[in-house]
């Protein structure tokens, strides 16, 4: 069994860029774009416990900010299970992480992220 503990440098850079874009969009009240970048951060970081958990934490805070009860509840559940599933490398690749999708559903990965993840 493979344990994921540390995100590779090139993925960390891409992950950080998505978090940065999320913050900029949030600052500018571009909430749809902010969420888009959070979902991308989740796809990039979901195989690594720290990044995966942090994406869900930001999604939880976003849910509170938007007064979205379903998102808040969904993120609380995901915060409890997401990190350890990353650690044991058992995540549904491509899943965007929001409460609007089933937690275990695999989803298509955007082409640019697919290249980063080196998935063919």
C-alpha positions as a Markdown table, in Angstrom:
| # | Residue | x | y | z |
|---|---|---|---|---|
| 1 | Unk | 0.0 | 0.0 | 0.0 |
| 2 | Unk | 1.3 | 3.4 | -0.9 |
| 3 | Unk | 1.1 | 6.2 | 1.6 |
| 4 | Unk | 0.9 | 9.8 | 0.4 |
| 5 | Unk | 2.5 | 12.3 | 2.7 |
| 6 | Unk | 4.1 | 15.1 | 0.7 |
| 7 | Unk | 2.9 | 16.7 | -2.5 |
| 8 | Unk | 5.5 | 16.8 | -5.3 |
| 9 | Unk | 6.9 | 20.3 | -5.9 |
| 10 | Unk | 5.3 | 20.9 | -9.4 |
| 11 | Unk | 1.8 | 19.9 | -8.0 |
| 12 | Unk | 2.3 | 22.1 | -4.9 |
| 13 | Unk | 3.1 | 25.1 | -7.2 |
| 14 | Unk | -0.1 | 24.5 | -9.3 |
| 15 | Unk | -2.1 | 23.9 | -6.1 |
| 16 | Unk | -0.8 | 27.2 | -4.6 |
| 17 | Unk | -1.7 | 29.1 | -7.8 |
| 18 | Unk | -5.3 | 27.8 | -7.6 |
| 19 | Unk | -5.5 | 28.9 | -4.0 |
| 20 | Unk | -4.1 | 32.3 | -4.9 |
| 21 | Unk | -6.6 | 32.7 | -7.8 |
| 22 | Unk | -9.4 | 31.6 | -5.4 |
| 23 | Unk | -8.4 | 34.4 | -3.0 |
| 24 | Unk | -8.2 | 37.1 | -5.7 |
| 25 | Unk | -11.6 | 36.1 | -7.0 |
| 26 | Unk | -13.1 | 36.1 | -3.5 |
| 27 | Unk | -11.7 | 39.5 | -2.8 |
| 28 | Unk | -13.3 | 40.8 | -6.0 |
| 29 | Unk | -16.6 | 39.1 | -5.2 |
| 30 | Unk | -16.3 | 36.8 | -8.2 |
| 31 | Unk | -17.8 | 33.9 | -6.3 |
| 32 | Unk | -18.4 | 31.6 | -9.2 |
| 33 | Unk | -14.8 | 31.9 | -10.3 |
| 34 | Unk | -13.6 | 31.6 | -6.7 |
| 35 | Unk | -15.4 | 28.3 | -6.4 |
| 36 | Unk | -14.0 | 27.1 | -9.7 |
| 37 | Unk | -10.5 | 27.6 | -8.4 |
| 38 | Unk | -11.3 | 25.8 | -5.2 |
| 39 | Unk | -12.5 | 22.9 | -7.2 |
| 40 | Unk | -9.3 | 22.9 | -9.2 |
| 41 | Unk | -7.2 | 23.0 | -6.0 |
| 42 | Unk | -9.2 | 20.0 | -4.7 |
| 43 | Unk | -8.5 | 18.0 | -7.9 |
| 44 | Unk | -4.8 | 18.8 | -7.7 |
| 45 | Unk | -4.4 | 18.2 | -4.0 |
| 46 | Unk | -6.8 | 15.4 | -3.3 |
| 47 | Unk | -4.2 | 12.7 | -3.2 |
| 48 | Unk | -2.2 | 14.5 | -0.4 |
| 49 | Unk | -3.7 | 14.8 | 3.1 |
| 50 | Unk | -2.7 | 18.4 | 3.9 |
| 51 | Unk | -3.7 | 20.0 | 0.6 |
| 52 | Unk | -6.9 | 17.9 | 0.4 |
| 53 | Unk | -8.0 | 18.9 | 3.9 |
| 54 | Unk | -7.1 | 22.5 | 3.3 |
| 55 | Unk | -9.2 | 22.6 | 0.1 |
| 56 | Unk | -12.2 | 21.2 | 2.1 |
| 57 | Unk | -11.5 | 23.7 | 4.9 |
| 58 | Unk | -11.7 | 26.6 | 2.4 |
| 59 | Unk | -14.8 | 25.1 | 0.9 |
| 60 | Unk | -16.4 | 25.0 | 4.3 |
| 61 | Unk | -15.5 | 28.6 | 4.9 |
| 62 | Unk | -16.9 | 29.5 | 1.5 |
| 63 | Unk | -20.1 | 27.6 | 2.3 |
| 64 | Unk | -20.5 | 29.7 | 5.5 |
| 65 | Unk | -19.8 | 32.9 | 3.6 |
| 66 | Unk | -22.5 | 32.0 | 1.0 |
| 67 | Unk | -24.9 | 30.9 | 3.8 |
| 68 | Unk | -25.1 | 27.5 | 2.0 |
| 69 | Unk | -26.2 | 25.0 | 4.6 |
| 70 | Unk | -25.9 | 22.0 | 2.2 |
| 71 | Unk | -22.3 | 22.9 | 1.4 |
| 72 | Unk | -21.4 | 23.5 | 5.1 |
| 73 | Unk | -22.8 | 20.1 | 6.1 |
| 74 | Unk | -21.2 | 18.4 | 3.1 |
| 75 | Unk | -17.8 | 19.9 | 3.9 |
| 76 | Unk | -17.9 | 18.9 | 7.6 |
| 77 | Unk | -18.4 | 15.3 | 6.5 |
| 78 | Unk | -15.6 | 15.6 | 3.9 |
| 79 | Unk | -13.3 | 17.1 | 6.5 |
| 80 | Unk | -13.7 | 14.1 | 8.7 |
| 81 | Unk | -12.9 | 11.5 | 6.0 |
| 82 | Unk | -11.0 | 13.2 | 3.2 |
| 83 | Unk | -7.5 | 13.5 | 4.8 |
| 84 | Unk | -7.1 | 9.9 | 5.8 |
| 85 | Unk | -8.4 | 8.7 | 2.4 |
| 86 | Unk | -5.6 | 10.8 | 0.8 |
| 87 | Unk | -3.0 | 9.3 | 3.1 |
| 88 | Unk | -3.9 | 5.7 | 2.0 |
| 89 | Unk | -4.2 | 6.9 | -1.7 |
| 90 | Unk | -8.0 | 6.0 | -1.9 |
| 91 | Unk | -9.5 | 9.1 | -3.6 |
| 92 | Unk | -11.9 | 9.3 | -6.6 |
| 93 | Unk | -9.7 | 11.1 | -9.1 |
| 94 | Unk | -11.2 | 14.2 | -10.7 |
| 95 | Unk | -13.8 | 14.7 | -7.9 |
| 96 | Unk | -14.3 | 18.4 | -7.5 |
| 97 | Unk | -14.9 | 18.2 | -3.7 |
| 98 | Unk | -18.1 | 20.1 | -3.4 |
| 99 | Unk | -21.3 | 19.0 | -1.7 |
| 100 | Unk | -23.0 | 19.1 | -5.1 |
| 101 | Unk | -21.2 | 15.8 | -6.1 |
| 102 | Unk | -21.1 | 12.4 | -4.4 |
| 103 | Unk | -17.9 | 12.2 | -2.4 |
| 104 | Unk | -16.7 | 8.9 | -4.0 |
| 105 | Unk | -17.6 | 9.8 | -7.6 |
| 106 | Unk | -14.7 | 9.8 | -10.1 |
| 107 | Unk | -15.0 | 12.7 | -12.5 |
| 108 | Unk | -13.3 | 13.8 | -15.7 |
| 109 | Unk | -10.0 | 15.7 | -15.0 |
| 110 | Unk | -9.4 | 18.9 | -16.9 |
| 111 | Unk | -6.8 | 18.4 | -19.5 |
| 112 | Unk | -4.2 | 20.8 | -18.0 |
| 113 | Unk | -4.5 | 19.2 | -14.6 |
| 114 | Unk | -4.4 | 15.7 | -16.2 |
| 115 | Unk | -1.0 | 16.7 | -17.7 |
| 116 | Unk | 0.2 | 17.9 | -14.3 |
| 117 | Unk | -0.8 | 14.6 | -12.7 |
| 118 | Unk | 0.8 | 12.7 | -15.5 |
| 119 | Unk | -2.3 | 10.6 | -16.2 |
| 120 | Unk | -2.9 | 9.1 | -19.6 |
